[in-house]
Amino acid sequence: MPLTKRQFELGVDEEGEELMRRIYRLASSNPELAYSLEEIISMIRVEDSSTGENQIEKAVGVLVGIGAMEGREIGYNDYFAFLQEFDTGTWMSTKYINS
């Protein structure tokens, strides 16, 4: 199946994009929290145990790369938090869509 132009730009396929949506929903539903990568992996795998850790890590990396989430190293762990609202259909910041 062909990729959309945006999927191509992000470097994800349809499955990866859906994973991004699930992670984004988690982060945006609790914007006051930051999650370790292990916590994100655990929460996503509760929904779908077949999702691999590398797939989740890549999806988080894409979300950080586009500015939907922010990542920081704290102690010996990487933490990720909601950064700004995105349209999950286009993966464009709503800040730019609404201006």
C-alpha positions in Angstrom: 0.0 0.0 0.0 1.4 3.4 -0.9 2.3 5.9 1.8 0.8 9.4 2.1 3.2 12.2 1.4 3.1 13.2 5.1 3.9 9.6 6.1 6.8 9.6 3.7 8.0 12.9 5.2 7.7 11.6 8.7 9.3 8.3 7.8 6.4 6.1 9.1 4.0 3.8 7.6 0.2 3.5 8.4 0.9 1.4 11.5 3.6 3.8 12.7 1.3 6.8 12.2 -1.5 5.1 14.2 1.1 4.4 17.0 2.0 8.1 16.9 -1.7 8.9 17.5 -1.9 6.6 20.4 1.2 8.0 22.1 0.1 11.6 21.3 -3.4 10.9 22.9 -1.7 9.5 26.0 0.6 12.6 26.4 -2.1 15.2 25.5 -4.7 13.7 27.8 -2.2 14.3 30.7 -0.3 17.4 29.7 0.9 17.9 33.3 2.8 14.6 33.3 6.1 13.5 31.7 6.5 9.8 31.0 9.7 7.7 30.8 10.1 5.7 27.6 9.6 2.5 29.7 6.2 3.9 31.0 5.1 4.8 27.4 6.1 1.3 26.2 4.3 -0.3 29.1 1.1 1.7 28.5 1.0 1.1 24.8 1.7 -2.6 25.1 -1.2 -3.0 27.4 -3.4 -1.9 24.5 -1.5 -4.1 21.9 1.1 -6.5 23.2 2.4 -7.2 19.7 3.8 -3.6 19.3 7.6 -3.7 19.5 9.7 -1.5 21.7 11.6 -0.2 18.7 8.4 0.8 17.0 7.3 2.8 20.0 10.7 4.4 20.5 10.7 5.5 16.8 7.1 6.9 17.1 8.1 8.9 20.2 11.2 10.2 18.3 9.1 11.4 15.4 6.7 13.1 17.8 9.6 14.9 19.4 11.1 15.7 16.0 7.9 17.5 14.8 7.4 19.3 18.1 4.3 17.5 19.4 6.2 16.2 22.4 9.3 17.3 24.3 12.0 14.9 25.5 14.6 15.4 28.3 17.1 13.3 30.0 16.5 13.4 33.7 18.9 11.3 35.8 19.5 8.1 33.9 16.1 8.2 32.1 14.6 9.9 29.1 11.2 11.5 29.8 8.7 12.7 27.3 5.8 15.2 27.7 3.1 16.9 25.7 4.5 20.1 24.1 1.8 21.5 21.8 -1.5 20.7 20.1 -1.3 19.0 16.7 -3.8 17.9 14.1 -3.3 14.2 14.1 -4.7 13.9 10.6 -2.1 16.2 9.0 0.5 16.2 11.8 0.7 20.0 11.6 0.7 22.2 14.7 -2.7 23.7 15.3 -0.8 26.9 16.2 0.0 27.3 12.5 -3.3 26.0 11.2 -5.3 28.5 13.3 -3.2 31.5 12.5 
